[in-house]
Amino acid sequence: MTTGPQGAGPTTYELLVRGELSDDFIMDLGARRFDPCRGKTTLLVDVIDQSHLHGVLGWLQDHNVDVERVNPALSDEKGSLIVRKTGA
């Protein structure tokens, strides 16, 4: 999926959460990629609209996962996703 303006398809969001999440938990969330590191996990989630993003964040809250950061994912000039460093 690509990151694009509203109406151009799903937007990929990068979420930084506290704790290292299991593979099953990540699959239930629908995340495409995760990087556990230093007690935190970076997730990439494709979101179709604002209500979907709120649903993802609500699901994490319902499962007692603390969200530290939510940002649209960055991409390089070739369109490849760039994951921010956990401590950044």
Secondary structure, DSSP 4 states (H G I P E B T S, - for coil): ----STTSS-EEEEEEEESPPPHHHHHHHT-SEEEEETTEEEEEEEESSHHHHHHHHHHHHHTTPPEEEEEEPEE-TTS-EEPPPTT-
